[in-house]
Amino acid sequence: QVQLVESGGGLVQAGGSLRLSCAPSGSFFSINAMGWYRQAPGKQRELVAAYTSGGTTNYADSVKGRFTISRDNAKNTVYLQMNSLKPEDTAVYYCNAILNGWRSWGQGTQVTVSS
């Protein structure tokens, strides 16, 4: 069964950087609108950055200028480059995509930013 799998999370000091990756775990028919969400304790899940079905990008205001979403079509992989990390960025980061026609979520990867 194909799933979205995130990687690259971890513990980093404030001001540091991490790059998250997300890709399907196996064979699939189609994948579109890949993006990243996050959820911190006590807060609702929020959009971080995503590609629309039209190929444009959306960013949360809180990460503009610091985070960059990118993709490698040959690898069917989406990345989230996170620079100038802040403690407020601490959350579980989830990959999201329309996989085989269904809105699908990864299991999440923890990002912890220490002060």
C-alpha positions in Angstrom: 0.0 0.0 0.0 1.5 3.3 -1.1 1.9 6.0 1.6 3.4 9.4 1.9 6.6 9.3 4.0 8.3 12.4 5.5 11.9 12.6 6.6 14.4 15.2 7.8 12.9 16.3 11.0 14.9 16.6 14.2 16.3 18.9 16.8 17.9 22.1 15.8 18.9 25.3 17.5 17.2 28.6 16.8 18.6 30.1 13.7 19.4 26.8 12.2 18.1 25.0 9.2 16.4 21.7 8.2 15.2 20.3 5.0 12.2 18.0 5.0 11.5 15.5 2.3 8.3 13.7 1.3 7.8 11.0 -1.3 5.5 8.1 -1.9 6.7 4.9 -0.4 5.9 2.7 -3.4 4.2 2.5 -6.7 1.4 4.9 -7.5 -0.6 6.2 -10.4 -0.6 9.9 -9.8 0.4 12.5 -7.3 -0.6 16.2 -7.3 -0.8 19.3 -5.1 1.9 18.3 -2.7 2.5 20.5 0.3 3.3 20.8 4.0 1.3 21.4 7.1 2.2 21.5 10.7 0.6 21.1 14.1 2.0 22.3 17.4 0.6 21.1 20.7 -2.6 22.8 21.5 -2.9 24.3 18.1 -4.8 23.4 15.0 -3.1 22.0 11.9 -2.1 24.8 9.6 -0.8 25.2 6.1 2.9 25.8 5.9 3.6 25.7 2.1 2.0 23.9 -0.8 1.8 23.6 -4.5 -1.7 24.1 -6.0 -2.9 21.9 -8.8 -2.0 24.7 -11.1 1.6 24.7 -10.0 1.7 27.9 -8.0 2.8 28.0 -4.4 1.2 29.1 -1.2 3.0 30.0 2.0 1.8 30.8 5.5 2.7 34.4 6.4 4.7 33.2 9.4 7.2 31.4 7.2 7.5 33.6 4.2 11.1 34.6 3.6 12.3 31.7 5.7 10.9 28.5 4.2 10.9 27.4 0.6 9.0 24.5 -1.0 10.4 22.8 -4.0 10.0 19.6 -5.9 11.9 17.1 -7.9 9.5 15.7 -10.5 11.8 12.9 -11.5 11.8 11.6 -7.9 8.2 12.6 -7.2 9.6 14.3 -4.1 8.6 17.5 -2.4 11.0 19.4 -0.1 10.6 22.0 2.5 13.8 24.0 3.2 13.5 25.7 6.5 15.9 28.4 7.4 16.2 30.8 10.3 14.2 28.4 12.4 12.5 29.8 15.5 11.1 28.0 18.6 7.7 28.9 17.3 8.3 26.5 14.4 8.3 23.5 16.7 5.6 21.2 15.5 4.9 17.9 13.8 5.2 18.5 10.1 2.9 16.6 7.8 3.2 16.0 4.1 0.0 16.2 2.1 -0.9 15.3 -1.5 -3.5 14.1 -3.8 -2.2 10.5 -4.2 -4.0 8.3 -6.6 -6.9 10.8 -6.6 -7.2 10.8 -2.8 -6.2 13.5 -0.3 -3.5 11.7 1.7 -1.3 12.5 4.7 2.1 11.3 5.8 2.7 10.1 9.4 4.4 13.3 10.3 8.0 14.2 11.3 8.9 16.1 14.5 10.7 19.4 14.2 11.9 20.8 17.5 13.7 24.2 17.6 15.5 24.9 20.8 16.1 28.4 22.1 
